[in-house]
Amino acid sequence: MEPEPLSNSHSGGYSFPIPETRARKAAHSRPVSEGSVSIDPLTRIFWALLIFSLPFNDIRFPKTAKSFGQPSSYLAIVLWVFVLFRILQRKESLRFLKSKAFLFMFLFWVVAGISISLSSQAPPSPWIESSVWLKSIKQFAQLSVGLSIAFLTAFFVRSWRDFRFAMALYFAGWIGSVFAQALDFAAYFAGRGLLQEANDFIHYTRLWQFLGRSPRLRLSSQEASFAADYLLCLIPFFVLGAYYWKSRAWNVINSSVSVLVLFATMSFGGLAVFLGEAALMAMVLGRRAVGLLALAGGAPLVLALAISPVYASFVWNRAVGVFDYGIETSDFSVRQRGAAAESAWTTFEGHPWLGVGIGNASFYIMGDMPTWAAAQPDLRRVMLGPDQDADPLFNEFLRVLSETGLVGTGLFVAMLATMVWGTFKAYRRTPEPWKKSVYAAILVALLGQIAHYTSMSEFSFRYWFFIWGLAICTVRLAGQADPCAPRPSTMWRKELARTITPTGIPALPTP
């Protein structure tokens, strides 16, 4: 049988069959997604605003000091109205919900909702200034809005074009958070006035993170470690080139800036997790990881020279103190997290199956606090006297374990494991390098996020759920092409051209 001549501008008018590897067979066997979702301009504007608002944690009016919560909450509610209206009109197919991760997510949401009924068993706690039922309902509402963002991400991202749109707004949110930090600095160094009013609008608390004369960076959040958590979910997309339609210089610049900002937060847990992310990214990049490792190693030195001796001594003393003394270190943050972990575990042991109800773990701290922590006045004052919205546990896994028991924790872990495994399989199977960069970035951000759950416990971090949505929806896009994707390199074309005979027929492999 003669080979079929096909048009190919790089092979003298003929094409050639590319060997059907296992990766290509897997890519061809996967179903192609429905394509870009057709939405009206108004809905698209609200979707864009939602992604942009993910880093911002509050809206408030400084003169009245009235907080209205996160802007993403209101935007998610508005988008739900549009989405439900389209579903009721039978304009949308819900086939994208056929995912194990969505199943576990829904079941976890149901278990968390049922756990509200356990609020009636909470002990009286005079140190807690809020109602048990109100705290539980608020936490369930936070979880519901967060899971809605994961759902909406999977709903709106149906093609690589949608993915590029979503990531462009994710980048815009990063720029907006940097602008918020600039206002933070300007308000401090220039005094009060219009700058302070603008800063108060973005940062709903005047909780300044100072060390000597150098403020810790906190972007648009209320605490520096929260800013570090956000950056852990952002840096892999720059370093691994998930913005595949951007130039290498663009990715390098944003990688450098975001890594330097991460180190300037001086977050001990954030830096520890970043080292793990850097190791994973180095494995993906291979020989190209030299620049990343140099940046990761050089960033602290640069900041130490710029802020010295404050920054260097701060990070060094925290690391040495934890290594030498563990939870007996002089570092208050480490001692507080250790005490909260022991308290949450004791609460779980008393309520192993269904927990104590979402949002209710803080009401059990008084009875379950370890004796060594209760003997320290500074720990006792902070852990037994939080405000009505405070969450003193600092560990997402222990929080879920103590509040929803083994049933909720099993579903929560199964949901995360399904997202990780699905993204990893997509990374391994796809033959296109630009798709590999997307899946690798999502995977590293997701794993870094999960690792940081050991020192973070906030369902209010909305960008978490955006990453969850990306981990689910991009797997469906593996069989799709993107006209904006980078073309094969010239070296690849030359290598293939050498396999073409003068007649245009591919040469047989040498035995």
Summary of the structure (lengths in Angstrom):
residues: 511
radius of gyration: 25.3
end to end distance: 21.2
largest distance: 88.3
contacts: 1609
relative contact order: 0.14
helix: 65%
strand: 2%
